[in-house]
Amino acid sequence: MEEDARTRISASYNYILLLDWYQYNFFNASYGYDLQRSSSKRYIIDHVGIDLLLPNTRPQFDTVLATNDFLQRSFGQQLFVSLLFRQLSYVNTGTPNRLNGRRNISFSFEVAGAEIWAANELYNAFRDSATIFRLNNTIDFSQYLKFDLDYRRYFDINSKQLIAGRINFGIAAPFGYTSDVPYVKQFFAGGSYSLRAWFPRELGPGGFLDPLTVEERLQNSTRFYQTGDLKLIFNLEYRFDIFWMLKGALFLDGGNVWTLRHDPSRCGSQFLFRRQTFSDCTSAGADPVNDPFYKQIALGGGMGIRFDFTYVILGLDMGIKLRNPFPGERAMDGIARERSYWVDLQKFQFKDIAFNLVLGYPF
């Protein structure tokens, strides 16, 4: 197949509104190339990218901001500018092998603010005092790096049954004059295409359990706001035909999001390989023990139904929590026994089910 390269110019506008919580306007424009190397391999390169975030918070969310240092630093007005390189994306769509299996792999690497940071550094090199560039003295230029990898495998049992699996890994970090990755560029877990036993932004980060999140869950609310710098999500799904256009699925989801640094306002959120105790926790009722990441893996399972209308697939997934990323209790030595992470299904109630509408397949 001959290579097919095209110039790509795009612009978009997103408006998000959570009643009594917050709203934001997000403008985006980019210029780059779309290169189809073969029928299965595709590259998307954006050289120029400009994003503008204009949030507007409500009094209830202002209460959250007042007690959460991370949100205060990452939720303001921000401008993401890249003039030489913004993003590289790669998609490889595999073909079936002799065992009726196929794989898809994609990744993206994004950087913003590198040119602004370099110009700012050069400017400060000729001055006695340091200056941080801002637009109109109110809008920050954000500087961050972000990488996202998605790997999927599919195994056809027969024409009516399929096993699908996915591993999704992402990491983001600030640099330059930015202290935290912008909130809209952070990773989150939960929802229709992630861990379906949790609502979007309900889970994590790490083993941190926000009292406000517990309160919102008890009120059957979906106003959650937890994000992290690193995510690890894995999904396994058994799909089968029921009759006509109705299809079913059984699934198991796992993973979490974490912060890369210790955050006193979210103790237990840091990605660590060994257990560590902190004494500077500021959040109410926080657990000062930060378990290693593998102890903070959340698990959820459930079932779903999908209507396959050929051109569009509509579905409803119903998930329940099986394992929390935090323990129910700890021993005197600070170590939590494995059984304290698992949900007692004998106390299961209908309200514990998380319902997620799905357009297309989750993965």
Short mmCIF file of the C-alpha atoms (twelve columns), coordinates in Angstrom:
data_MODEL
# 
_entry.id   MODEL 
# 
loop_
_atom_site.group_PDB 
_atom_site.id 
_atom_site.type_symbol 
_atom_site.label_atom_id 
_atom_site.label_alt_id 
_atom_site.label_comp_id 
_atom_site.label_asym_id 
_atom_site.label_seq_id 
_atom_site.Cartn_x 
_atom_site.Cartn_y 
_atom_site.Cartn_z 
_atom_site.pdbx_PDB_model_num 
ATOM 1   C CA . MET A 1   0.000   0.000   0.000  1 
ATOM 2   C CA . GLU A 2   1.295   3.451   -0.868 1 
ATOM 3   C CA . GLU A 3   1.696   5.961   1.918  1 
ATOM 4   C CA . ASP A 4   -1.099  8.501   2.215  1 
ATOM 5   C CA . ALA A 5   -0.144  11.752  3.972  1 
ATOM 6   C CA . ARG A 6   -2.496  14.639  4.548  1 
ATOM 7   C CA . THR A 7   -2.240  18.032  6.166  1 
ATOM 8   C CA . ARG A 8   -4.640  18.306  9.071  1 
ATOM 9   C CA . ILE A 9   -6.063  21.517  10.534 1 
ATOM 10  C CA . SER A 10  -8.561  21.174  13.352 1 
ATOM 11  C CA . ALA A 11  -10.439 23.341  15.818 1 
ATOM 12  C CA . SER A 12  -12.859 22.418  18.557 1 
ATOM 13  C CA . TYR A 13  -14.768 23.810  21.488 1 
ATOM 14  C CA . ASN A 14  -15.920 21.902  24.575 1 
ATOM 15  C CA . TYR A 15  -18.356 23.137  27.176 1 
ATOM 16  C CA . ILE A 16  -18.686 21.126  30.388 1 
ATOM 17  C CA . LEU A 17  -21.294 21.897  33.029 1 
ATOM 18  C CA . LEU A 18  -21.794 20.172  36.383 1 
ATOM 19  C CA . LEU A 19  -24.747 21.845  38.089 1 
ATOM 20  C CA . ASP A 20  -23.841 23.589  41.381 1 
ATOM 21  C CA . TRP A 21  -20.253 22.393  40.899 1 
ATOM 22  C CA . TYR A 22  -18.316 23.941  38.015 1 
ATOM 23  C CA . GLN A 23  -18.311 24.690  34.314 1 
ATOM 24  C CA . TYR A 24  -15.536 25.319  31.861 1 
ATOM 25  C CA . ASN A 25  -14.952 26.403  28.298 1 
ATOM 26  C CA . PHE A 26  -12.136 24.621  26.462 1 
ATOM 27  C CA . PHE A 27  -10.955 25.895  23.078 1 
ATOM 28  C CA . ASN A 28  -8.534  23.917  20.908 1 
ATOM 29  C CA . ALA A 29  -6.778  24.471  17.586 1 
ATOM 30  C CA . SER A 30  -4.012  22.413  15.974 1 
ATOM 31  C CA . TYR A 31  -2.046  21.993  12.764 1 
ATOM 32  C CA . GLY A 32  -0.180  18.884  11.667 1 
ATOM 33  C CA . TYR A 33  -0.103  15.799  9.477  1 
ATOM 34  C CA . ASP A 34  -1.990  12.527  9.227  1 
ATOM 35  C CA . LEU A 35  0.190   9.774   7.759  1 
ATOM 36  C CA . GLN A 36  -1.313  6.395   6.805  1 
ATOM 37  C CA . ARG A 37  1.754   4.169   6.386  1 
ATOM 38  C CA . SER A 38  -0.271  1.037   5.604  1 
ATOM 39  C CA . SER A 39  -3.742  -0.385  6.061  1 
ATOM 40  C CA . SER A 40  -2.926  -1.066  9.710  1 
ATOM 41  C CA . LYS A 41  -0.458  1.675   10.723 1 
ATOM 42  C CA . ARG A 42  -1.282  5.337   11.158 1 
ATOM 43  C CA . TYR A 43  0.686   8.323   12.523 1 
ATOM 44  C CA . ILE A 44  -0.793  11.658  13.551 1 
ATOM 45  C CA . ILE A 45  1.660   14.497  14.168 1 
ATOM 46  C CA . ASP A 46  0.584   17.896  15.465 1 
ATOM 47  C CA . HIS A 47  3.277   20.561  15.204 1 
ATOM 48  C CA . VAL A 48  1.244   23.535  16.387 1 
ATOM 49  C CA . GLY A 49  -1.317  23.344  19.148 1 
ATOM 50  C CA . ILE A 50  -3.084  26.024  21.163 1 
ATOM 51  C CA . ASP A 51  -5.612  25.237  23.919 1 
ATOM 52  C CA . LEU A 52  -7.367  27.738  26.171 1 
ATOM 53  C CA . LEU A 53  -9.104  26.679  29.395 1 
ATOM 54  C CA . LEU A 54  -11.527 29.091  31.064 1 
ATOM 55  C CA . PRO A 55  -13.163 27.511  34.138 1 
ATOM 56  C CA . ASN A 56  -15.887 28.969  36.332 1 
ATOM 57  C CA . THR A 57  -16.564 27.398  39.721 1 
ATOM 58  C CA . ARG A 58  -19.714 27.382  41.852 1 
ATOM 59  C CA . PRO A 59  -19.846 27.963  45.643 1 
ATOM 60  C CA . GLN A 60  -20.079 24.236  46.449 1 
ATOM 61  C CA . PHE A 61  -16.941 23.470  44.451 1 
ATOM 62  C CA . ASP A 62  -15.194 26.519  45.956 1 
ATOM 63  C CA . THR A 63  -15.573 24.765  49.299 1 
ATOM 64  C CA . VAL A 64  -13.647 21.806  47.876 1 
ATOM 65  C CA . LEU A 65  -10.967 24.085  46.398 1 
ATOM 66  C CA . ALA A 66  -10.445 25.737  49.794 1 
ATOM 67  C CA . THR A 67  -9.294  22.423  51.303 1 
ATOM 68  C CA . ASN A 68  -7.518  20.885  48.306 1 
ATOM 69  C CA . ASP A 69  -4.151  22.418  47.419 1 
ATOM 70  C CA . PHE A 70  -3.812  20.380  44.241 1 
ATOM 71  C CA . LEU A 71  -7.116  21.601  42.803 1 
ATOM 72  C CA . GLN A 72  -6.232  25.198  43.677 1 
ATOM 73  C CA . ARG A 73  -3.003  24.923  41.685 1 
ATOM 74  C CA . SER A 74  -4.391  23.021  38.687 1 
ATOM 75  C CA . PHE A 75  -7.912  24.334  38.087 1 
ATOM 76  C CA . GLY A 76  -7.304  27.951  37.096 1 
ATOM 77  C CA . GLN A 77  -7.335  29.697  33.719 1 
ATOM 78  C CA . GLN A 78  -4.598  28.182  31.569 1 
ATOM 79  C CA . LEU A 79  -3.170  28.398  28.074 1 
ATOM 80  C CA . PHE A 80  -1.412  25.424  26.443 1 
ATOM 81  C CA . VAL A 81  0.862   26.561  23.618 1 
ATOM 82  C CA . SER A 82  3.098   24.461  21.350 1 
ATOM 83  C CA . LEU A 83  4.659   26.048  18.264 1 
ATOM 84  C CA . LEU A 84  7.104   23.366  17.030 1 
ATOM 85  C CA . PHE A 85  5.716   20.102  18.402 1 
ATOM 86  C CA . ARG A 86  2.515   19.291  20.294 1 
ATOM 87  C CA . GLN A 87  1.642   15.606  19.898 1 
ATOM 88  C CA . LEU A 88  2.567   12.338  18.223 1 
ATOM 89  C CA . SER A 89  -0.029  9.569   18.025 1 
ATOM 90  C CA . TYR A 90  0.417   6.067   16.643 1 
ATOM 91  C CA . VAL A 91  -2.272  3.483   15.922 1 
ATOM 92  C CA . ASN A 92  -1.621  -0.113  14.845 1 
ATOM 93  C CA . THR A 93  -4.715  -2.160  14.044 1 
ATOM 94  C CA . GLY A 94  -3.774  -5.813  13.885 1 
ATOM 95  C CA . THR A 95  -5.191  -8.469  11.605 1 
ATOM 96  C CA . PRO A 96  -6.454  -11.891 12.815 1 
ATOM 97  C CA . ASN A 97  -3.785  -14.574 13.277 1 
ATOM 98  C CA . ARG A 98  -4.077  -18.333 12.836 1 
ATOM 99  C CA . LEU A 99  -5.518  -18.673 16.367 1 
ATOM 100 C CA . ASN A 100 -8.352  -16.229 15.593 1 
ATOM 101 C CA . GLY A 101 -6.733  -13.586 17.741 1 
ATOM 102 C CA . ARG A 102 -5.819  -10.015 16.932 1 
ATOM 103 C CA . ARG A 103 -4.274  -7.077  18.738 1 
ATOM 104 C CA . ASN A 104 -4.523  -3.304  18.599 1 
ATOM 105 C CA . ILE A 105 -1.928  -0.977  20.034 1 
ATOM 106 C CA . SER A 106 -1.883  2.804   20.194 1 
ATOM 107 C CA . PHE A 107 0.066   5.457   22.040 1 
ATOM 108 C CA . SER A 108 0.320   9.218   22.172 1 
ATOM 109 C CA . PHE A 109 3.003   11.568  23.434 1 
ATOM 110 C CA . GLU A 110 2.075   15.180  24.167 1 
ATOM 111 C CA . VAL A 111 4.087   18.201  25.257 1 
ATOM 112 C CA . ALA A 112 2.924   21.756  25.890 1 
ATOM 113 C CA . GLY A 113 4.707   24.952  26.811 1 
ATOM 114 C CA . ALA A 114 8.287   23.982  25.891 1 
ATOM 115 C CA . GLU A 115 8.817   27.004  23.627 1 
ATOM 116 C CA . ILE A 116 7.245   29.392  26.149 1 
ATOM 117 C CA . TRP A 117 9.416   27.979  28.933 1 
ATOM 118 C CA . ALA A 118 12.592  28.340  26.825 1 
ATOM 119 C CA . ALA A 119 11.703  31.948  25.957 1 
ATOM 120 C CA . ASN A 120 10.934  32.669  29.614 1 
ATOM 121 C CA . GLU A 121 14.283  31.226  30.696 1 
ATOM 122 C CA . LEU A 122 16.131  33.273  28.100 1 
ATOM 123 C CA . TYR A 123 14.288  36.414  29.167 1 
ATOM 124 C CA . ASN A 124 15.147  35.857  32.847 1 
ATOM 125 C CA . ALA A 125 18.812  35.228  31.991 1 
ATOM 126 C CA . PHE A 126 19.155  38.931  31.173 1 
ATOM 127 C CA . ARG A 127 17.271  40.200  34.215 1 
ATOM 128 C CA . ASP A 128 18.092  40.512  37.902 1 
ATOM 129 C CA . SER A 129 14.724  39.118  39.025 1 
ATOM 130 C CA . ALA A 130 12.777  36.117  37.733 1 
ATOM 131 C CA . THR A 131 9.539   36.723  35.821 1 
ATOM 132 C CA . ILE A 132 6.925   34.140  34.901 1 
ATOM 133 C CA . PHE A 133 5.129   34.820  31.620 1 
ATOM 134 C CA . ARG A 134 1.357   35.138  31.843 1 
ATOM 135 C CA . LEU A 135 -1.258  36.223  29.360 1 
ATOM 136 C CA . ASN A 136 -2.881  39.443  30.508 1 
ATOM 137 C CA . ASN A 137 -1.293  38.790  33.929 1 
ATOM 138 C CA . THR A 138 -4.092  36.316  34.733 1 
ATOM 139 C CA . ILE A 139 -3.766  33.251  32.473 1 
ATOM 140 C CA . ASP A 140 -0.872  30.853  33.093 1 
ATOM 141 C CA . PHE A 141 1.115   29.152  30.334 1 
ATOM 142 C CA . SER A 142 1.097   25.462  31.277 1 
ATOM 143 C CA . GLN A 143 4.115   23.220  30.773 1 
ATOM 144 C CA . TYR A 144 3.737   19.451  30.965 1 
ATOM 145 C CA . LEU A 145 4.572   16.109  29.334 1 
ATOM 146 C CA . LYS A 146 2.039   13.334  28.872 1 
ATOM 147 C CA . PHE A 147 2.248   9.753   27.578 1 
ATOM 148 C CA . ASP A 148 -0.645  7.332   27.081 1 
ATOM 149 C CA . LEU A 149 -0.428  3.678   25.936 1 
ATOM 150 C CA . ASP A 150 -3.366  1.415   25.078 1 
ATOM 151 C CA . TYR A 151 -2.935  -2.306  24.258 1 
ATOM 152 C CA . ARG A 152 -5.864  -4.579  23.336 1 
ATOM 153 C CA . ARG A 153 -6.196  -8.269  22.502 1 
ATOM 154 C CA . TYR A 154 -9.209  -10.066 21.057 1 
ATOM 155 C CA . PHE A 155 -9.775  -13.842 20.861 1 
ATOM 156 C CA . ASP A 156 -12.673 -15.240 18.847 1 
ATOM 157 C CA . ILE A 157 -14.013 -18.419 20.471 1 
ATOM 158 C CA . ASN A 158 -16.500 -18.787 17.645 1 
ATOM 159 C CA . SER A 159 -18.767 -16.536 15.581 1 
ATOM 160 C CA . LYS A 160 -20.919 -15.751 18.628 1 
ATOM 161 C CA . GLN A 161 -18.395 -15.557 21.467 1 
ATOM 162 C CA . LEU A 162 -15.375 -13.338 22.050 1 
ATOM 163 C CA . ILE A 163 -12.866 -12.647 24.821 1 
ATOM 164 C CA . ALA A 164 -11.434 -9.119  24.865 1 
ATOM 165 C CA . GLY A 165 -8.693  -7.676  27.069 1 
ATOM 166 C CA . ARG A 166 -7.056  -4.299  27.497 1 
ATOM 167 C CA . ILE A 167 -4.166  -2.687  29.388 1 
ATOM 168 C CA . ASN A 168 -4.075  1.109   29.543 1 
ATOM 169 C CA . PHE A 169 -1.099  2.964   31.036 1 
ATOM 170 C CA . GLY A 170 -0.506  6.700   31.232 1 
ATOM 171 C CA . ILE A 171 1.861   9.098   32.943 1 
ATOM 172 C CA . ALA A 172 2.055   12.894  33.008 1 
ATOM 173 C CA . ALA A 173 4.478   15.318  34.654 1 
ATOM 174 C CA . PRO A 174 4.860   19.093  34.863 1 
ATOM 175 C CA . PHE A 175 8.063   20.944  34.080 1 
ATOM 176 C CA . GLY A 176 9.330   24.499  33.934 1 
ATOM 177 C CA . TYR A 177 7.168   27.000  35.827 1 
ATOM 178 C CA . THR A 178 4.175   24.659  36.183 1 
ATOM 179 C CA . SER A 179 3.874   22.944  39.561 1 
ATOM 180 C CA . ASP A 180 1.105   20.485  38.648 1 
ATOM 181 C CA . VAL A 181 -0.260  18.957  35.465 1 
ATOM 182 C CA . PRO A 182 -3.454  20.879  34.573 1 
ATOM 183 C CA . TYR A 183 -6.611  19.266  35.897 1 
ATOM 184 C CA . VAL A 184 -8.095  18.692  32.420 1 
ATOM 185 C CA . LYS A 185 -4.909  16.842  31.371 1 
ATOM 186 C CA . GLN A 186 -4.781  14.603  34.439 1 
ATOM 187 C CA . PHE A 187 -5.864  10.960  34.339 1 
ATOM 188 C CA . PHE A 188 -8.975  9.634   36.067 1 
ATOM 189 C CA . ALA A 189 -10.517 6.214   36.697 1 
ATOM 190 C CA . GLY A 190 -14.113 5.098   36.666 1 
ATOM 191 C CA . GLY A 191 -16.941 5.312   34.184 1 
ATOM 192 C CA . SER A 192 -18.100 3.533   31.033 1 
ATOM 193 C CA . TYR A 193 -14.645 3.042   29.480 1 
ATOM 194 C CA . SER A 194 -12.588 2.435   32.605 1 
ATOM 195 C CA . LEU A 195 -13.531 0.773   35.925 1 
ATOM 196 C CA . ARG A 196 -17.272 0.438   35.574 1 
ATOM 197 C CA . ALA A 197 -18.000 -0.189  39.275 1 
ATOM 198 C CA . TRP A 198 -17.015 3.424   39.960 1 
ATOM 199 C CA . PHE A 199 -18.331 6.653   38.493 1 
ATOM 200 C CA . PRO A 200 -15.934 8.912   36.533 1 
ATOM 201 C CA . ARG A 201 -13.363 10.551  38.840 1 
ATOM 202 C CA . GLU A 202 -14.685 8.706   41.894 1 
ATOM 203 C CA . LEU A 203 -11.760 6.305   42.349 1 
ATOM 204 C CA . GLY A 204 -8.439  7.195   43.954 1 
ATOM 205 C CA . PRO A 205 -5.923  8.567   43.671 1 
ATOM 206 C CA . GLY A 206 -4.126  5.613   45.217 1 
ATOM 207 C CA . GLY A 207 -5.557  4.640   48.583 1 
ATOM 208 C CA . PHE A 208 -6.844  8.132   49.357 1 
ATOM 209 C CA . LEU A 209 -10.498 8.266   50.393 1 
ATOM 210 C CA . ASP A 210 -11.948 11.759  50.354 1 
ATOM 211 C CA . PRO A 211 -14.760 12.263  52.921 1 
ATOM 212 C CA . LEU A 212 -16.552 14.480  50.383 1 
ATOM 213 C CA . THR A 213 -16.446 11.648  47.851 1 
ATOM 214 C CA . VAL A 214 -18.069 9.333   50.400 1 
ATOM 215 C CA . GLU A 215 -20.746 11.950  51.075 1 
ATOM 216 C CA . GLU A 216 -21.469 12.445  47.370 1 
ATOM 217 C CA . ARG A 217 -21.748 8.679   46.876 1 
ATOM 218 C CA . LEU A 218 -24.230 8.361   49.753 1 
ATOM 219 C CA . GLN A 219 -26.332 11.073  48.119 1 
ATOM 220 C CA . ASN A 220 -26.286 9.126   44.845 1 
ATOM 221 C CA . SER A 221 -24.397 12.003  43.226 1 
ATOM 222 C CA . THR A 222 -21.905 11.823  40.373 1 
ATOM 223 C CA . ARG A 223 -19.976 15.011  41.217 1 
ATOM 224 C CA . PHE A 224 -16.528 13.540  41.708 1 
ATOM 225 C CA . TYR A 225 -13.166 15.160  41.005 1 
ATOM 226 C CA . GLN A 226 -10.296 12.764  41.832 1 
ATOM 227 C CA . THR A 227 -7.439  12.644  39.315 1 
ATOM 228 C CA . GLY A 228 -3.780  11.599  39.196 1 
ATOM 229 C CA . ASP A 229 -0.479  11.809  37.331 1 
ATOM 230 C CA . LEU A 230 -0.279  8.082   36.575 1 
ATOM 231 C CA . LYS A 231 -2.900  5.527   35.623 1 
ATOM 232 C CA . LEU A 232 -2.921  1.762   35.230 1 
ATOM 233 C CA . ILE A 233 -6.157  0.188   34.012 1 
ATOM 234 C CA . PHE A 234 -6.824  -3.367  32.860 1 
ATOM 235 C CA . ASN A 235 -10.073 -4.879  31.606 1 
ATOM 236 C CA . LEU A 236 -11.205 -8.381  30.705 1 
ATOM 237 C CA . GLU A 237 -14.539 -9.045  29.021 1 
ATOM 238 C CA . TYR A 238 -16.414 -12.081 27.748 1 
ATOM 239 C CA . ARG A 239 -18.866 -11.088 24.992 1 
ATOM 240 C CA . PHE A 240 -21.602 -13.320 23.637 1 
ATOM 241 C CA . ASP A 241 -24.709 -13.193 21.493 1 
ATOM 242 C CA . ILE A 242 -28.093 -13.636 23.167 1 
ATOM 243 C CA . PHE A 243 -30.554 -13.355 20.290 1 
ATOM 244 C CA . TRP A 244 -31.101 -11.155 17.254 1 
ATOM 245 C CA . MET A 245 -29.382 -7.796  17.927 1 
ATOM 246 C CA . LEU A 246 -29.130 -8.287  21.697 1 
ATOM 247 C CA . LYS A 247 -25.677 -9.152  23.043 1 
ATOM 248 C CA . GLY A 248 -24.344 -9.743  26.535 1 
ATOM 249 C CA . ALA A 249 -21.055 -9.321  28.386 1 
ATOM 250 C CA . LEU A 250 -19.404 -10.348 31.639 1 
ATOM 251 C CA . PHE A 251 -16.470 -8.201  32.726 1 
ATOM 252 C CA . LEU A 252 -13.721 -7.690  35.284 1 
ATOM 253 C CA . ASP A 253 -12.005 -4.300  35.609 1 
ATOM 254 C CA . GLY A 254 -8.987  -3.331  37.685 1 
ATOM 255 C CA . GLY A 255 -6.576  -0.474  38.264 1 
ATOM 256 C CA . ASN A 256 -6.306  2.988   39.749 1 
ATOM 257 C CA . VAL A 257 -4.699  6.409   39.335 1 
ATOM 258 C CA . TRP A 258 -1.873  7.815   41.476 1 
ATOM 259 C CA . THR A 259 0.103   10.981  42.099 1 
ATOM 260 C CA . LEU A 260 3.838   10.977  41.402 1 
ATOM 261 C CA . ARG A 261 4.604   13.086  44.465 1 
ATOM 262 C CA . HIS A 262 3.440   12.942  48.078 1 
ATOM 263 C CA . ASP A 263 0.433   15.235  48.515 1 
ATOM 264 C CA . PRO A 264 -0.327  16.070  52.188 1 
ATOM 265 C CA . SER A 265 -3.908  16.983  51.237 1 
ATOM 266 C CA . ARG A 266 -4.374  13.502  49.682 1 
ATOM 267 C CA . CYS A 267 -2.350  11.150  51.876 1 
ATOM 268 C CA . GLY A 268 -2.044  7.669   50.404 1 
ATOM 269 C CA . SER A 269 -2.225  8.891   46.818 1 
ATOM 270 C CA . GLN A 270 1.442   8.513   45.824 1 
ATOM 271 C CA . PHE A 271 2.655   5.720   43.545 1 
ATOM 272 C CA . LEU A 272 5.162   3.773   45.654 1 
ATOM 273 C CA . PHE A 273 6.848   0.380   45.494 1 
ATOM 274 C CA . ARG A 274 7.181   0.137   49.295 1 
ATOM 275 C CA . ARG A 275 4.955   1.128   52.206 1 
ATOM 276 C CA . GLN A 276 5.680   4.523   53.715 1 
ATOM 277 C CA . THR A 277 4.172   6.517   56.601 1 
ATOM 278 C CA . PHE A 278 3.725   10.312  56.507 1 
ATOM 279 C CA . SER A 279 3.071   12.607  59.447 1 
ATOM 280 C CA . ASP A 280 1.993   15.758  57.577 1 
ATOM 281 C CA . CYS A 281 -1.475  14.668  56.393 1 
ATOM 282 C CA . THR A 282 -3.897  17.594  56.313 1 
ATOM 283 C CA . SER A 283 -7.096  15.962  55.000 1 
ATOM 284 C CA . ALA A 284 -9.735  14.961  57.548 1 
ATOM 285 C CA . GLY A 285 -9.558  11.332  58.606 1 
ATOM 286 C CA . ALA A 286 -6.637  10.636  56.252 1 
ATOM 287 C CA . ASP A 287 -4.714  7.378   56.574 1 
ATOM 288 C CA . PRO A 288 -1.024  8.356   57.053 1 
ATOM 289 C CA . VAL A 289 0.128   4.985   55.689 1 
ATOM 290 C CA . ASN A 290 0.794   4.991   51.932 1 
ATOM 291 C CA . ASP A 291 0.677   1.387   50.741 1 
ATOM 292 C CA . PRO A 292 2.659   0.184   47.700 1 
ATOM 293 C CA . PHE A 293 0.778   0.582   44.431 1 
ATOM 294 C CA . TYR A 294 -0.052  -3.111  44.009 1 
ATOM 295 C CA . LYS A 295 -2.005  -3.023  47.280 1 
ATOM 296 C CA . GLN A 296 -4.037  -0.097  45.917 1 
ATOM 297 C CA . ILE A 297 -5.377  -1.893  42.851 1 
ATOM 298 C CA . ALA A 298 -9.164  -1.668  42.797 1 
ATOM 299 C CA . LEU A 299 -11.273 -4.450  41.279 1 
ATOM 300 C CA . GLY A 300 -14.826 -4.371  39.991 1 
ATOM 301 C CA . GLY A 301 -16.962 -6.795  38.056 1 
ATOM 302 C CA . GLY A 302 -20.355 -7.009  36.473 1 
ATOM 303 C CA . MET A 303 -22.400 -7.634  33.394 1 
ATOM 304 C CA . GLY A 304 -23.733 -5.657  30.483 1 
ATOM 305 C CA . ILE A 305 -26.219 -5.771  27.638 1 
ATOM 306 C CA . ARG A 306 -25.662 -4.211  24.214 1 
ATOM 307 C CA . PHE A 307 -27.955 -3.576  21.287 1 
ATOM 308 C CA . ASP A 308 -26.058 -3.928  18.028 1 
ATOM 309 C CA . PHE A 309 -27.801 -1.821  15.382 1 
ATOM 310 C CA . THR A 310 -24.884 -2.462  12.950 1 
ATOM 311 C CA . TYR A 311 -24.047 1.223   12.525 1 
ATOM 312 C CA . VAL A 312 -24.241 2.042   16.224 1 
ATOM 313 C CA . ILE A 313 -24.010 -0.003  19.417 1 
ATOM 314 C CA . LEU A 314 -25.863 1.092   22.547 1 
ATOM 315 C CA . GLY A 315 -25.241 -0.634  25.844 1 
ATOM 316 C CA . LEU A 316 -25.764 -0.607  29.585 1 
ATOM 317 C CA . ASP A 317 -23.058 -1.946  31.908 1 
ATOM 318 C CA . MET A 318 -23.763 -2.715  35.561 1 
ATOM 319 C CA . GLY A 319 -20.737 -2.922  37.835 1 
ATOM 320 C CA . ILE A 320 -20.176 -3.672  41.517 1 
ATOM 321 C CA . LYS A 321 -17.081 -3.099  43.631 1 
ATOM 322 C CA . LEU A 322 -15.132 -6.197  44.583 1 
ATOM 323 C CA . ARG A 323 -11.920 -4.780  46.052 1 
ATOM 324 C CA . ASN A 324 -11.279 -1.255  47.333 1 
ATOM 325 C CA . PRO A 325 -7.861  0.446   46.983 1 
ATOM 326 C CA . PHE A 326 -7.880  1.217   50.711 1 
ATOM 327 C CA . PRO A 327 -8.252  -1.173  53.672 1 
ATOM 328 C CA . GLY A 328 -11.228 -1.240  55.978 1 
ATOM 329 C CA . GLU A 329 -8.891  -1.430  58.970 1 
ATOM 330 C CA . ARG A 330 -5.225  -1.773  59.902 1 
ATOM 331 C CA . ALA A 331 -3.436  -3.776  62.553 1 
ATOM 332 C CA . MET A 332 -1.451  -2.065  65.305 1 
ATOM 333 C CA . ASP A 333 1.719   -2.347  63.219 1 
ATOM 334 C CA . GLY A 334 0.099   -0.315  60.402 1 
ATOM 335 C CA . ILE A 335 -0.150  -3.300  58.063 1 
ATOM 336 C CA . ALA A 336 -3.544  -4.078  56.567 1 
ATOM 337 C CA . ARG A 337 -4.510  -7.688  56.007 1 
ATOM 338 C CA . GLU A 338 -5.553  -8.540  52.456 1 
ATOM 339 C CA . ARG A 339 -9.106  -9.455  53.484 1 
ATOM 340 C CA . SER A 340 -9.722  -5.882  54.718 1 
ATOM 341 C CA . TYR A 341 -9.531  -4.578  51.123 1 
ATOM 342 C CA . TRP A 342 -12.305 -6.833  49.811 1 
ATOM 343 C CA . VAL A 343 -15.946 -5.805  49.796 1 
ATOM 344 C CA . ASP A 344 -18.324 -7.900  51.892 1 
ATOM 345 C CA . LEU A 345 -20.857 -8.995  49.268 1 
ATOM 346 C CA . GLN A 346 -23.141 -10.330 52.019 1 
ATOM 347 C CA . LYS A 347 -23.997 -6.667  52.674 1 
ATOM 348 C CA . PHE A 348 -24.671 -5.982  49.001 1 
ATOM 349 C CA . GLN A 349 -27.572 -3.644  48.206 1 
ATOM 350 C CA . PHE A 350 -29.128 -2.596  44.919 1 
ATOM 351 C CA . LYS A 351 -27.823 0.969   45.389 1 
ATOM 352 C CA . ASP A 352 -24.264 -0.403  45.234 1 
ATOM 353 C CA . ILE A 353 -24.636 -1.064  41.498 1 
ATOM 354 C CA . ALA A 354 -23.024 1.506   39.201 1 
ATOM 355 C CA . PHE A 355 -24.937 1.901   35.934 1 
ATOM 356 C CA . ASN A 356 -22.997 3.100   32.896 1 
ATOM 357 C CA . LEU A 357 -24.411 3.870   29.457 1 
ATOM 358 C CA . VAL A 358 -22.028 2.834   26.681 1 
ATOM 359 C CA . LEU A 359 -21.878 4.047   23.082 1 
ATOM 360 C CA . GLY A 360 -19.948 1.444   21.101 1 
ATOM 361 C CA . TYR A 361 -17.811 -1.108  22.902 1 
ATOM 362 C CA . PRO A 362 -15.841 -0.022  25.999 1 
ATOM 363 C CA . PHE A 363 -12.642 -1.190  24.281 1 
# 
